[in-house]
């Protein structure tokens, strides 16, 4: 199946996200999936593009909402909403049931991993966060929250992925210093 049509629909939704880097993050996540698993099938590629798709909808989750007892609960609901949206799109485009089922499982597991391919997606998502989102996160949330986010994101990556992250550099010199301080102490 041609991935271009579904990619365009995913882009149209994600581009409406209040987070300006979300479409770049989605593309970067797929790029990292392909670096980590060059023979990634269409299901893993679609999951990489769509893993955060719910952020592009008006009903997107509010992380600060009192309804979440903890960050893990937020991440679980985020994954479930994103999985439902991409399943609906894939059904609309008559994708094969096995592709739909696999994409759904990958998106559901992208935050926590648990098997070979969902671990690749989790790594790619995390590496992409550093590459595409960290500078904006630093500007928006400041040093203390950025240090916590670096530790959280870096801590969930496999050792192979951590080595790739260590090679990254940022335009913001202060962020570069914070980044190096945090990943070297882990």
Secondary structure, 3 states (H helix, E strand, C coil): CCCHHHHHHHHHHHCCCCCCCHHHHHHHHHHHHHHHCCCCCHHHHHHHHHCCHHHHCCCCCCCCCCCCCCHHHHHHHHHHHHHHHHHHHHHHCCCCHHHHHHHHHHHHHCCCCCCHHHHHHHHHHHHHHHHHHHHHHHHHHHHHHHHHHHHHHHHCCCHHHHHHHHCCCCCCHHHHHHHHHHHHHC
